[in-house]
């Protein structure tokens, strides 16, 4: 087994646990030969190599991802990783604190986009129980 194959095999179960098996399996199933190259690369490098390193726990990695994705303005990925953060035991209050911290360093527009994306997922996942759901533009 090649090193890339080993990292893919290591990363696939981690990716499925964090992002959800349905999402990962659908991504793999709809990938043609061209896109499968990317699926293999991201599963090997991001999930096998980075997430598979035991130095940081998954909660910490989820919080780092939310901050970095806010900085990069990657709204679809923020949504994906908010759900992953919930799966990894990150609380709504911790998600909010990470996004506020990222807003301080990345700016209000980046923070607003991140908050809107996170809010959409938190509402969909019913993670905001007990809090009034309001318009995030207010």
N, CA, C and O atoms as a MOPAC input file, in Angstrom:
PM7 MOZYME 1SCF
protein

 N      0.85700 1    -1.17800 1     0.00000 1
 C      0.00000 1     0.00000 1     0.00000 1
 C      0.90100 1     1.23800 1     0.00000 1
 O      1.83700 1     1.33400 1     0.79400 1
 N      0.61000 1     2.17900 1    -0.89300 1
 C      1.39500 1     3.40500 1    -0.96700 1
 C      1.06900 1     4.30700 1     0.22300 1
 O      0.06300 1     4.11800 1     0.90700 1
 N      1.93600 1     5.28500 1     0.45500 1
 C      1.70300 1     6.22300 1     1.55300 1
 C      0.40500 1     7.00300 1     1.33300 1
 O     -0.35000 1     7.23300 1     2.27800 1
 N      0.14400 1     7.41100 1     0.08100 1
 C     -1.10200 1     8.11600 1    -0.21000 1
 C     -2.32000 1     7.24200 1     0.07400 1
 O     -3.32300 1     7.71500 1     0.61000 1
 N     -2.22600 1     5.96600 1    -0.28600 1
 C     -3.31700 1     5.03100 1    -0.01300 1
 C     -3.53200 1     4.87800 1     1.49100 1
 O     -4.67000 1     4.84700 1     1.96000 1
 N     -2.45300 1     4.78200 1     2.23100 1
 C     -2.55200 1     4.63500 1     3.68200 1
 C     -3.19600 1     5.87000 1     4.30100 1
 O     -4.03300 1     5.74800 1     5.19600 1
 N     -2.81400 1     7.05900 1     3.83200 1
 C     -3.41500 1     8.28500 1     4.34700 1
 C     -4.89300 1     8.37900 1     3.97500 1
 O     -5.70300 1     8.85900 1     4.76900 1
 N     -5.24900 1     7.92400 1     2.77200 1
 C     -6.65200 1     7.91100 1     2.36500 1
 C     -7.44700 1     6.99300 1     3.28900 1
 O     -8.52000 1     7.36900 1     3.76200 1
 N     -6.93400 1     5.80200 1     3.54800 1
 C     -7.62500 1     4.83800 1     4.41600 1
 C     -7.72700 1     5.35800 1     5.85300 1
 O     -8.71000 1     5.08500 1     6.54200 1
 N     -6.73200 1     6.09300 1     6.29700 1
 C     -6.75400 1     6.69000 1     7.63000 1
 C     -7.74200 1     7.85700 1     7.68200 1
 O     -8.45300 1     8.03200 1     8.67200 1
 N     -7.78200 1     8.64700 1     6.61600 1
 C     -8.59300 1     9.85500 1     6.60700 1
 C    -10.06700 1     9.64600 1     6.37800 1
 O    -10.88500 1    10.40800 1     6.89300 1
 N    -10.42700 1     8.62600 1     5.61300 1
 C    -11.83800 1     8.43300 1     5.25600 1
 C    -12.74500 1     8.27000 1     6.48100 1
 O    -13.78100 1     8.93000 1     6.54800 1
 N    -12.40100 1     7.42700 1     7.44000 1
 C    -13.30500 1     7.32500 1     8.59900 1
 C    -13.35100 1     8.60400 1     9.43500 1
 O    -14.39300 1     8.92300 1    10.00700 1
 N    -12.25400 1     9.33500 1     9.51400 1
 C    -12.24500 1    10.60500 1    10.25100 1
 C    -13.16400 1    11.59800 1     9.55200 1
 O    -13.98300 1    12.25600 1    10.19500 1
 N    -13.02800 1    11.70300 1     8.25100 1
 C    -13.86300 1    12.61700 1     7.46300 1
 C    -15.33900 1    12.27100 1     7.62700 1
 O    -16.17500 1    13.16100 1     7.78300 1
 N    -15.65700 1    10.98500 1     7.59200 1
 C    -17.04900 1    10.55500 1     7.73700 1
 C    -17.59200 1    10.88300 1     9.13100 1
 O    -18.74900 1    11.28200 1     9.26400 1
 N    -16.76600 1    10.71800 1    10.16500 1
 C    -17.20700 1    11.00200 1    11.53500 1
 C    -17.43600 1    12.49500 1    11.74800 1
 O    -18.39900 1    12.88400 1    12.41000 1
 N    -16.56900 1    13.32700 1    11.19800 1
 C    -16.66000 1    14.76400 1    11.42700 1
 C    -17.75400 1    15.39700 1    10.56700 1
 O    -18.60300 1    16.12300 1    11.08400 1
 N    -17.74300 1    15.13000 1     9.27000 1
 C    -18.66800 1    15.80200 1     8.35200 1
 C    -19.98000 1    15.06400 1     8.16800 1
 O    -20.93900 1    15.62400 1     7.63700 1
 N    -20.03100 1    13.83100 1     8.59500 1
 C    -21.22500 1    13.01300 1     8.42900 1
 C    -21.06000 1    12.05400 1     7.26700 1
 O    -20.63600 1    12.44000 1     6.17800 1
 N    -21.39900 1    10.80900 1     7.51200 1
 C    -21.23900 1     9.77000 1     6.49600 1
 C    -22.06200 1    10.06500 1     5.24900 1
 O    -21.60100 1     9.82700 1     4.13200 1
 N    -23.27600 1    10.58000 1     5.42800 1
 C    -24.12900 1    10.85800 1     4.26400 1
 C    -23.47200 1    11.85800 1     3.32900 1
 O    -23.45200 1    11.65300 1     2.11500 1
 N    -22.93600 1    12.93600 1     3.88200 1
 C    -22.28200 1    13.96300 1     3.07200 1
 C    -21.06500 1    13.40200 1     2.34700 1
 O    -20.91300 1    13.58800 1     1.13900 1
 N    -20.20000 1    12.71700 1     3.08600 1
 C    -18.96000 1    12.19400 1     2.49500 1
 C    -19.27200 1    11.12900 1     1.45200 1
 O    -18.70600 1    11.14500 1     0.35800 1
 N    -20.16000 1    10.21200 1     1.78100 1
 C    -20.49800 1     9.14000 1     0.84000 1
 C    -21.11600 1     9.70500 1    -0.44000 1
 O    -20.84500 1     9.21000 1    -1.53400 1
 N    -21.95000 1    10.74700 1    -0.30200 1
 C    -22.54500 1    11.37400 1    -1.49100 1
 C    -21.46500 1    12.05400 1    -2.33000 1
 O    -21.48900 1    11.96900 1    -3.55700 1
 N    -20.52800 1    12.72000 1    -1.68200 1
 C    -19.43100 1    13.37000 1    -2.41100 1
 C    -18.60700 1    12.35300 1    -3.18500 1
 O    -18.23100 1    12.59000 1    -4.33300 1
 N    -18.33400 1    11.23700 1    -2.56000 1
 C    -17.54600 1    10.19400 1    -3.22000 1
 C    -18.34500 1     9.55000 1    -4.35700 1
 O    -17.80400 1     9.28500 1    -5.43000 1
 N    -19.61900 1     9.30300 1    -4.11700 1
 C    -20.44700 1     8.61800 1    -5.10800 1
 C    -20.64800 1     9.45100 1    -6.37300 1
 O    -20.69400 1     8.90000 1    -7.47300 1
 N    -20.76600 1    10.76100 1    -6.22900 1
 C    -21.02200 1    11.58400 1    -7.41200 1
 C    -19.74200 1    12.04100 1    -8.10700 1
 O    -19.80800 1    12.71300 1    -9.13600 1
 N    -18.59100 1    11.69000 1    -7.56500 1
 C    -17.31600 1    12.09400 1    -8.17600 1
 C    -17.00600 1    11.21700 1    -9.38500 1
 O    -16.95400 1     9.99100 1    -9.29000 1
 N    -16.80100 1    11.88100 1   -10.52700 1
 C    -16.33000 1    11.14200 1   -11.69500 1
 C    -14.81100 1    10.98700 1   -11.56500 1
 O    -14.23700 1    11.37500 1   -10.54800 1
 N    -14.16900 1    10.43400 1   -12.57100 1
 C    -12.73000 1    10.18400 1   -12.49400 1
 C    -11.95200 1    11.47700 1   -12.25800 1
 O    -10.97200 1    11.48300 1   -11.51400 1
 N    -12.38200 1    12.56500 1   -12.88400 1
 C    -11.70500 1    13.85200 1   -12.71400 1
 C    -11.81300 1    14.32900 1   -11.26700 1
 O    -10.80000 1    14.66600 1   -10.65400 1
 N    -13.02400 1    14.36300 1   -10.71400 1
 C    -13.24300 1    14.86100 1    -9.35500 1
 C    -12.74300 1    13.89000 1    -8.28500 1
 O    -12.44500 1    14.30100 1    -7.16400 1
 N    -12.65000 1    12.60700 1    -8.62900 1
 C    -12.16300 1    11.64300 1    -7.64300 1
 C    -10.71400 1    11.94200 1    -7.26400 1
 O    -10.29400 1    11.63500 1    -6.14800 1
 N     -9.95300 1    12.53300 1    -8.16900 1
 C     -8.58800 1    12.93600 1    -7.82800 1
 C     -8.60700 1    13.91600 1    -6.65900 1
 O     -7.78900 1    13.80800 1    -5.74500 1
 N     -9.53300 1    14.86600 1    -6.68300 1
 C     -9.65000 1    15.81800 1    -5.58700 1
 C    -10.15200 1    15.13200 1    -4.32000 1
 O     -9.64000 1    15.39000 1    -3.23000 1
 N    -11.14900 1    14.26100 1    -4.45600 1
 C    -11.67600 1    13.54800 1    -3.28800 1
 C    -10.56800 1    12.76300 1    -2.58600 1
 O    -10.47500 1    12.75800 1    -1.35800 1
 N     -9.73600 1    12.10300 1    -3.38100 1
 C     -8.63000 1    11.33300 1    -2.79900 1
 C     -7.60700 1    12.26000 1    -2.15100 1
 O     -7.09600 1    11.95900 1    -1.07300 1
 N     -7.30500 1    13.38200 1    -2.79700 1
 C     -6.31800 1    14.31400 1    -2.24700 1
 C     -6.80000 1    14.90700 1    -0.92500 1
 O     -6.06200 1    14.91300 1     0.06000 1
 N     -8.03700 1    15.40600 1    -0.90300 1
 C     -8.52800 1    16.03300 1     0.32500 1
 C     -8.67100 1    15.01600 1     1.45100 1
 O     -8.38400 1    15.32500 1     2.60700 1
 N     -9.11100 1    13.80800 1     1.12000 1
 C     -9.25400 1    12.77800 1     2.15100 1
 C     -7.88900 1    12.38100 1     2.69600 1
 O     -7.73600 1    12.18900 1     3.90200 1
 N     -6.90500 1    12.25600 1     1.82700 1
 C     -5.56000 1    11.86900 1     2.25900 1
 C     -4.87200 1    12.99000 1     3.02800 1
 O     -4.39700 1    12.77900 1     4.14300 1
 N     -4.81800 1    14.16800 1     2.44400 1
 C     -4.03300 1    15.25500 1     3.02900 1
 C     -4.73200 1    15.91500 1     4.21200 1
 O     -4.17800 1    15.99300 1     5.30800 1
 N     -5.95400 1    16.38800 1     3.97900 1
 C     -6.63600 1    17.10300 1     5.05500 1
 C     -7.05500 1    16.15800 1     6.18000 1
 O     -6.86900 1    16.45800 1     7.35900 1
 N     -7.62300 1    15.01400 1     5.79900 1
 C     -8.20900 1    14.14400 1     6.81900 1
 C     -7.24300 1    13.08200 1     7.32400 1
 O     -7.21900 1    12.80500 1     8.52300 1
 N     -6.45900 1    12.48800 1     6.45800 1
 C     -5.49900 1    11.47800 1     6.90900 1
 C     -4.27600 1    12.09600 1     7.55900 1
 O     -3.85800 1    11.68800 1     8.64200 1
 N     -3.70600 1    13.08900 1     6.88300 1
 C     -2.46700 1    13.68900 1     7.38100 1
 C     -2.73800 1    14.72600 1     8.47300 1
 O     -2.20900 1    14.59300 1     9.57700 1
 N     -3.54800 1    15.75700 1     8.19700 1
 C     -3.75700 1    16.83100 1     9.17800 1
 C     -4.66600 1    16.38900 1    10.32700 1
 O     -4.25700 1    16.40200 1    11.48800 1
 N     -5.90000 1    15.99700 1     9.99700 1
 C     -6.82700 1    15.59500 1    11.06200 1
 C     -6.39100 1    14.30100 1    11.73500 1
 O     -6.75800 1    14.05400 1    12.88400 1
 N     -5.62100 1    13.47800 1    11.04800 1
 C     -5.16400 1    12.21000 1    11.61300 1
 C     -3.99200 1    12.34500 1    12.57100 1
 O     -3.62900 1    11.37600 1    13.23800 1
 N     -3.39700 1    13.52000 1    12.65000 1
 C     -2.30900 1    13.78300 1    13.59800 1
 C     -2.91900 1    13.90900 1    15.00200 1
 O     -3.80100 1    14.74400 1    15.20500 1
 N     -2.47900 1    13.11300 1    15.95700 1
 C     -3.10100 1    13.12100 1    17.28200 1
 C     -2.71600 1    14.30300 1    18.17400 1
 O     -3.20100 1    14.39500 1    19.30200 1
 N     -1.87000 1    15.19400 1    17.70300 1
 C     -1.39000 1    16.29600 1    18.54400 1
 C     -2.52400 1    17.20400 1    19.01000 1
 O     -2.55800 1    17.60600 1    20.17300 1
 N     -3.46200 1    17.53100 1    18.10100 1
 C     -4.61500 1    18.35400 1    18.45900 1
 C     -5.87500 1    17.50100 1    18.44300 1
 O     -6.02700 1    16.62100 1    17.59600 1
 N     -6.77800 1    17.76500 1    19.38300 1
 C     -8.03500 1    17.02400 1    19.37500 1
 C     -8.98200 1    17.60100 1    18.32800 1
 O     -8.74200 1    18.67900 1    17.78400 1
 N    -10.04100 1    16.88200 1    18.05700 1
 C    -10.97500 1    17.28500 1    16.99700 1
 C    -11.71100 1    18.57500 1    17.32600 1
 O    -11.98500 1    19.37500 1    16.43100 1
 N    -12.03500 1    18.78700 1    18.59200 1
 C    -12.71700 1    20.03800 1    18.97300 1
 C    -11.84600 1    21.22700 1    18.60600 1
 O    -12.32200 1    22.19900 1    18.02000 1
 N    -10.56900 1    21.14400 1    18.95400 1
 C     -9.63700 1    22.23600 1    18.66000 1
 C     -9.51400 1    22.43800 1    17.16000 1
 O     -9.53100 1    23.57200 1    16.68100 1
 N     -9.39200 1    21.35300 1    16.42100 1
 C     -9.28400 1    21.45600 1    14.96600 1
 C    -10.52900 1    22.10200 1    14.36600 1
 O    -10.42400 1    22.91400 1    13.44600 1
 N    -11.69800 1    21.74900 1    14.87700 1
 C    -12.93300 1    22.35500 1    14.38000 1
 C    -12.93700 1    23.85800 1    14.62300 1
 O    -13.32100 1    24.62700 1    13.74200 1
 N    -12.51800 1    24.27700 1    15.79900 1
 C    -12.50600 1    25.70500 1    16.09700 1
 C    -11.48400 1    26.43800 1    15.23000 1
 O    -11.75200 1    27.54400 1    14.75800 1
 N    -10.32300 1    25.83600 1    15.01800 1
 C     -9.32500 1    26.42700 1    14.12200 1
 C     -9.88700 1    26.56600 1    12.71300 1
 O     -9.72200 1    27.60600 1    12.07400 1
 N    -10.54800 1    25.52200 1    12.22900 1
 C    -11.12200 1    25.56600 1    10.88400 1
 C    -12.12000 1    26.71000 1    10.74100 1
 O    -12.10700 1    27.42300 1     9.73700 1
 N    -12.98100 1    26.88900 1    11.73100 1
 C    -13.97000 1    27.96300 1    11.64300 1
 C    -13.28600 1    29.32500 1    11.56200 1
 O    -13.71200 1    30.18500 1    10.79100 1
 N    -12.23900 1    29.52600 1    12.34100 1
 C    -11.52000 1    30.80100 1    12.29600 1
 C    -10.82700 1    30.99100 1    10.94900 1
 O    -10.91000 1    32.06600 1    10.35500 1
 N    -10.14000 1    29.94800 1    10.46300 1
 C     -9.43000 1    30.06700 1     9.18700 1
 C    -10.38900 1    30.25300 1     8.02400 1
 O    -10.12000 1    31.04600 1     7.12200 1
 N    -11.48900 1    29.54300 1     8.03300 1
 C    -12.46400 1    29.67800 1     6.95300 1
 C    -13.13300 1    31.05000 1     6.96600 1
 O    -13.48800 1    31.58300 1     5.91500 1
 N    -13.30400 1    31.62000 1     8.16300 1
 C    -13.80400 1    32.99200 1     8.25900 1
 C    -12.81100 1    33.93700 1     7.60200 1
 O    -13.19700 1    34.81000 1     6.82400 1
 N    -11.53000 1    33.76200 1     7.91600 1
 C    -10.49200 1    34.62200 1     7.34300 1
 C    -10.46200 1    34.52000 1     5.82300 1
 O    -10.22300 1    35.50700 1     5.12800 1
 N    -10.70500 1    33.32200 1     5.32200 1
 C    -10.67100 1    33.09100 1     3.87800 1
 C    -11.98600 1    33.45200 1     3.18900 1
 O    -12.04000 1    33.52600 1     1.96100 1
 N    -13.04300 1    33.67600 1     3.96700 1
 C    -14.34000 1    33.99700 1     3.38000 1
 C    -14.95700 1    32.82400 1     2.64000 1
 O    -15.59100 1    33.02000 1     1.60400 1
 N    -14.79100 1    31.63800 1     3.13400 1
 C    -15.28900 1    30.42200 1     2.48300 1
 C    -16.60800 1    29.96600 1     3.11100 1
 O    -16.65100 1    28.99000 1     3.86100 1
 N    -17.67100 1    30.68500 1     2.79200 1
 C    -18.97500 1    30.46300 1     3.41000 1
 C    -19.48600 1    29.02900 1     3.29200 1
 O    -19.91700 1    28.47300 1     4.30300 1
 N    -19.46300 1    28.39600 1     2.11500 1
 C    -19.95800 1    27.01500 1     2.06000 1
 C    -19.17500 1    26.07200 1     2.98700 1
 O    -19.75100 1    25.17100 1     3.59800 1
 N    -17.88300 1    26.28800 1     3.07900 1
 C    -17.06600 1    25.44700 1     3.96300 1
 C    -17.34200 1    25.76000 1     5.43100 1
 O    -17.29000 1    24.86600 1     6.27500 1
 N    -17.63600 1    27.02700 1     5.74100 1
 C    -18.00400 1    27.37300 1     7.12200 1
 C    -19.24000 1    26.57700 1     7.52500 1
 O    -19.29100 1    26.00500 1     8.61300 1
 N    -20.23600 1    26.54300 1     6.63900 1
 C    -21.45500 1    25.78700 1     6.94100 1
 C    -21.13800 1    24.31800 1     7.21300 1
 O    -21.62700 1    23.73400 1     8.18000 1
 N    -20.33100 1    23.74300 1     6.36400 1
 C    -19.96100 1    22.34400 1     6.51900 1
 C    -19.24500 1    22.12000 1     7.84700 1
 O    -19.51000 1    21.14000 1     8.54300 1
 N    -18.34200 1    23.02500 1     8.19300 1
 C    -17.54000 1    22.83200 1     9.39500 1
 C    -18.23900 1    23.26900 1    10.67600 1
 O    -17.80800 1    22.88400 1    11.76200 1
 N    -19.31000 1    24.06500 1    10.58300 1
 C    -20.12500 1    24.30800 1    11.77300 1
 C    -20.79800 1    23.00300 1    12.17300 1
 O    -20.82700 1    22.64700 1    13.35100 1
 N    -21.33400 1    22.29900 1    11.19600 1
 C    -21.94200 1    20.99600 1    11.50100 1
 C    -20.88700 1    20.03800 1    12.03800 1
 O    -21.14400 1    19.29500 1    12.98500 1
 N    -19.70200 1    20.05300 1    11.43500 1
 C    -18.61300 1    19.21800 1    11.93900 1
 C    -18.21800 1    19.59000 1    13.35200 1
 O    -17.92900 1    18.71400 1    14.16800 1
 N    -18.20300 1    20.88300 1    13.65400 1
 C    -17.86400 1    21.33000 1    15.00900 1
 C    -18.89200 1    20.79800 1    16.01500 1
 O    -18.52800 1    20.33300 1    17.09600 1
 N    -20.16100 1    20.86900 1    15.65500 1
 C    -21.19600 1    20.30700 1    16.53100 1
 C    -20.96000 1    18.81500 1    16.72900 1
 O    -21.06700 1    18.31000 1    17.84700 1
 N    -20.63800 1    18.10600 1    15.64500 1
 C    -20.35400 1    16.66900 1    15.74500 1
 C    -19.16000 1    16.39400 1    16.65100 1
 O    -19.07900 1    15.33700 1    17.27700 1
 N    -18.23200 1    17.34900 1    16.71800 1
 C    -17.02800 1    17.18300 1    17.53800 1
 C    -17.18600 1    17.73000 1    18.95300 1
 O    -16.21100 1    17.80700 1    19.70100 1
 N    -18.40200 1    18.10600 1    19.32200 1
 C    -18.66100 1    18.52900 1    20.69000 1
 C    -18.39000 1    19.99400 1    20.98300 1
 O    -18.32600 1    20.38700 1    22.14800 1
 N    -18.23000 1    20.81300 1    19.94200 1
 C    -18.05000 1    22.24700 1    20.14800 1
 C    -19.43700 1    22.83600 1    20.42500 1
 O    -20.38300 1    22.60400 1    19.67200 1
 N    -19.54100 1    23.59100 1    21.50100 1
 C    -20.83800 1    24.16600 1    21.86900 1
 C    -21.16900 1    25.37900 1    21.00300 1
 O    -20.29500 1    25.95200 1    20.35200 1
 N    -22.43300 1    25.75300 1    21.00900 1
 C    -22.86700 1    26.95000 1    20.29100 1
 C    -22.12600 1    28.17200 1    20.83400 1
 O    -21.71100 1    29.03600 1    20.06100 1
 N    -21.95900 1    28.25200 1    22.14000 1
 C    -21.24000 1    29.38400 1    22.73900 1
 C    -19.78200 1    29.41600 1    22.28400 1
 O    -19.23300 1    30.49400 1    22.05600 1
 N    -19.14900 1    28.25400 1    22.15000 1
 C    -17.76900 1    28.20100 1    21.66700 1
 C    -17.69000 1    28.59800 1    20.19900 1
 O    -16.76300 1    29.30100 1    19.79600 1
 N    -18.65800 1    28.15300 1    19.39500 1
 C    -18.69300 1    28.55900 1    17.97900 1
 C    -18.82300 1    30.07400 1    17.89800 1
 O    -18.11500 1    30.72300 1    17.12800 1
 N    -19.72600 1    30.63400 1    18.69300 1
 C    -19.90900 1    32.08400 1    18.69700 1
 C    -18.62000 1    32.79200 1    19.10600 1
 O    -18.24400 1    33.78600 1    18.48500 1
 N    -17.94200 1    32.30100 1    20.13200 1
 C    -16.69900 1    32.92400 1    20.59400 1
 C    -15.60700 1    32.86600 1    19.53000 1
 O    -14.86200 1    33.82800 1    19.34700 1
 N    -15.51400 1    31.73800 1    18.83000 1
 C    -14.52900 1    31.61400 1    17.75200 1
 C    -14.82900 1    32.62000 1    16.64800 1
 O    -13.92500 1    33.29300 1    16.15300 1
 N    -16.09200 1    32.72100 1    16.26600 1
 C    -16.45500 1    33.64300 1    15.19100 1
 C    -16.26700 1    35.10100 1    15.60500 1
 O    -15.87900 1    35.92900 1    14.78100 1
 N    -16.53500 1    35.42200 1    16.86100 1
 C    -16.28400 1    36.78700 1    17.33800 1
 C    -14.78800 1    37.08500 1    17.32700 1
 O    -14.37600 1    38.17900 1    16.94300 1
 N    -13.99000 1    36.13300 1    17.74000 1
 C    -12.53600 1    36.30600 1    17.73800 1
 C    -12.03800 1    36.50400 1    16.30400 1
 O    -11.22500 1    37.38800 1    16.03500 1
 N    -12.53200 1    35.67500 1    15.40000 1
 C    -12.14400 1    35.80400 1    13.99100 1
 C    -12.60400 1    37.14300 1    13.42600 1
 O    -11.89400 1    37.75000 1    12.62300 1
 N    -13.78400 1    37.61200 1    13.83400 1
 C    -14.28800 1    38.90100 1    13.36900 1
 C    -13.34900 1    40.02600 1    13.77900 1
 O    -13.09300 1    40.94200 1    12.99600 1
 N    -12.83200 1    39.96100 1    15.00800 1
 C    -11.91900 1    40.99600 1    15.49100 1
 C    -10.65800 1    41.08100 1    14.63500 1
 O    -10.11300 1    42.16700 1    14.43700 1
 N    -10.19800 1    39.94900 1    14.13300 1
 C     -8.96600 1    39.92200 1    13.34800 1
 C     -9.19300 1    39.98500 1    11.84300 1
 O     -8.31600 1    40.43200 1    11.10300 1
 N    -10.35300 1    39.54400 1    11.38600 1
 C    -10.60900 1    39.45600 1     9.93900 1
 C    -11.50400 1    40.57000 1     9.42400 1
 O    -11.55000 1    40.81900 1     8.21900 1
 N    -12.21500 1    41.24200 1    10.31700 1
 C    -13.07600 1    42.33800 1     9.91600 1
 C    -14.55300 1    41.99100 1     9.97400 1
 O    -14.95100 1    40.82600 1     9.93900 1
 N    -15.34300 1    43.03900 1    10.06300 1
 C    -16.79500 1    42.90100 1    10.18500 1
 C    -17.41400 1    42.17600 1     8.98700 1
 O    -18.22800 1    41.28000 1     9.20900 1
 N    -17.08100 1    42.50500 1     7.72600 1
 C    -17.72200 1    41.79600 1     6.61600 1
 C    -17.47100 1    40.27800 1     6.65800 1
 O    -18.39100 1    39.49200 1     6.43600 1
 N    -16.24100 1    39.87500 1     6.94000 1
 C    -15.93500 1    38.44300 1     7.02300 1
 C    -16.68300 1    37.80700 1     8.18600 1
 O    -17.21500 1    36.70300 1     8.06900 1
 N    -16.71800 1    38.51400 1     9.30400 1
 C    -17.42300 1    37.99800 1    10.47200 1
 C    -18.91700 1    37.87300 1    10.23400 1
 O    -19.53200 1    36.88600 1    10.63800 1
 N    -19.50200 1    38.86200 1     9.58300 1
 C    -20.93600 1    38.81100 1     9.29600 1
 C    -21.26700 1    37.61500 1     8.41100 1
 O    -22.22800 1    36.88900 1     8.67000 1
 N    -20.47300 1    37.41400 1     7.37100 1
 C    -20.70900 1    36.25100 1     6.49900 1
 C    -20.60100 1    34.95200 1     7.28300 1
 O    -21.40900 1    34.04200 1     7.09600 1
 N    -19.60200 1    34.86300 1     8.16300 1
 C    -19.41800 1    33.65200 1     8.96100 1
 C    -20.57800 1    33.44800 1     9.92500 1
 O    -21.07200 1    32.33200 1    10.07800 1
 N    -21.01600 1    34.53000 1    10.57700 1
 C    -22.14200 1    34.41900 1    11.50200 1
 C    -23.41600 1    33.99000 1    10.77400 1
 O    -24.16100 1    33.14300 1    11.26900 1
 N    -23.66500 1    34.56700 1     9.60800 1
 C    -24.84600 1    34.18500 1     8.83100 1
 C    -24.79600 1    32.70100 1     8.45500 1
 O    -25.78900 1    31.98500 1     8.58100 1
 N    -23.64100 1    32.25600 1     8.00000 1
 C    -23.48900 1    30.85100 1     7.60700 1
 C    -23.68200 1    29.93400 1     8.81100 1
 O    -24.39100 1    28.93100 1     8.73100 1
 N    -23.04900 1    30.28600 1     9.92000 1
 C    -23.17400 1    29.46800 1    11.12800 1
 C    -24.61400 1    29.45400 1    11.62600 1
 O    -25.13800 1    28.40800 1    12.00700 1
 N    -25.24500 1    30.61400 1    11.61800 1
 C    -26.62800 1    30.71800 1    12.08500 1
 C    -27.54300 1    29.79800 1    11.27700 1
 O    -28.38600 1    29.09800 1    11.83900 1
 N    -27.36900 1    29.80800 1     9.96200 1
 C    -28.19200 1    28.95000 1     9.10200 1
 C    -28.07900 1    27.48500 1     9.52100 1
 O    -29.08300 1    26.77900 1     9.61500 1
 N    -26.86200 1    27.04200 1     9.76900 1
 C    -26.64200 1    25.64200 1    10.15000 1
 C    -27.17400 1    25.37800 1    11.56100 1
 O    -27.80700 1    24.35000 1    11.79800 1
 N    -26.92600 1    26.27900 1    12.47900 1
 C    -27.37200 1    26.07800 1    13.86500 1
 C    -28.89500 1    26.02600 1    13.94700 1
 O    -29.44700 1    25.26100 1    14.73900 1
 N    -29.57400 1    26.82900 1    13.13900 1
 C    -31.03900 1    26.76500 1    13.09600 1
 C    -31.47200 1    25.42800 1    12.50400 1
 O    -32.34000 1    24.75300 1    13.05800 1
 N    -30.86800 1    25.04400 1    11.37700 1
 C    -31.22500 1    23.78700 1    10.71000 1
 C    -30.99600 1    22.58000 1    11.61900 1
 O    -31.76700 1    21.62000 1    11.59700 1
 N    -29.93500 1    22.63800 1    12.41200 1
 C    -29.59800 1    21.53000 1    13.31500 1
 C    -30.31700 1    21.62800 1    14.66300 1
 O    -30.08800 1    20.80500 1    15.55000 1
 N    -31.18600 1    22.63300 1    14.81900 1
 C    -31.92700 1    22.87300 1    16.06500 1
 C    -30.98400 1    23.00500 1    17.25800 1
 O    -31.28500 1    22.54600 1    18.36000 1
 N    -29.84800 1    23.63500 1    17.01800 1
 C    -28.85600 1    23.81100 1    18.08100 1
 C    -29.09400 1    25.08200 1    18.88200 1
 O    -28.44400 1    25.29400 1    19.90500 1
 N    -30.01100 1    25.92800 1    18.43800 1
 C    -30.27500 1    27.18600 1    19.11500 1
 C    -31.50900 1    27.11000 1    19.99600 1
 O    -32.16500 1    28.12600 1    20.22800 1
 N    -31.82900 1    25.94300 1    20.48100 1
 C    -33.01600 1    25.78200 1    21.31300 1
 C    -32.94200 1    26.72500 1    22.50400 1
 O    -31.89900 1    26.87500 1    23.14100 1
 N    -34.06500 1    27.34700 1    22.78200 1
 C    -34.13900 1    28.27500 1    23.89800 1
 C    -33.76400 1    29.69700 1    23.52200 1
 O    -33.97900 1    30.61500 1    24.31400 1
 N    -33.21200 1    29.90300 1    22.34400 1
 C    -32.85900 1    31.24600 1    21.89200 1
 C    -33.84600 1    31.67600 1    20.82800 1
 O    -34.23900 1    30.86700 1    19.98700 1
 N    -34.25800 1    32.94300 1    20.84800 1
 C    -35.13900 1    33.40900 1    19.77300 1
 C    -34.36900 1    33.44000 1    18.44800 1
 O    -33.21500 1    33.86600 1    18.39900 1
 N    -35.01300 1    32.98800 1    17.39400 1
 C    -34.41600 1    33.01800 1    16.06700 1
 C    -34.75000 1    34.36600 1    15.44900 1
 O    -35.91900 1    34.70100 1    15.25900 1
 N    -33.71900 1    35.13200 1    15.13800 1
 C    -33.93400 1    36.46200 1    14.59200 1
 C    -33.21900 1    36.58000 1    13.25200 1
 O    -32.43100 1    35.71800 1    12.86200 1
 N    -33.51600 1    37.66100 1    12.57200 1
 C    -32.86000 1    37.95800 1    11.30200 1
 C    -31.39000 1    38.29200 1    11.56500 1
 O    -31.11700 1    39.23800 1    12.30400 1
 N    -30.42800 1    37.55000 1    10.99000 1
 C    -29.02100 1    37.79500 1    11.26500 1
 C    -28.51700 1    39.12000 1    10.68200 1
 O    -27.40200 1    39.53700 1    10.99700 1
 N    -29.31100 1    39.78800 1     9.84400 1
 C    -28.89400 1    41.07600 1     9.28000 1
 C    -29.16000 1    42.23500 1    10.22300 1
 O    -28.70700 1    43.35100 1     9.96500 1
 N    -29.87600 1    42.00200 1    11.29500 1
 C    -30.23400 1    43.08500 1    12.20800 1
 C    -29.13300 1    43.45000 1    13.14500 1
 O    -29.29700 1    44.34900 1    13.97000 1

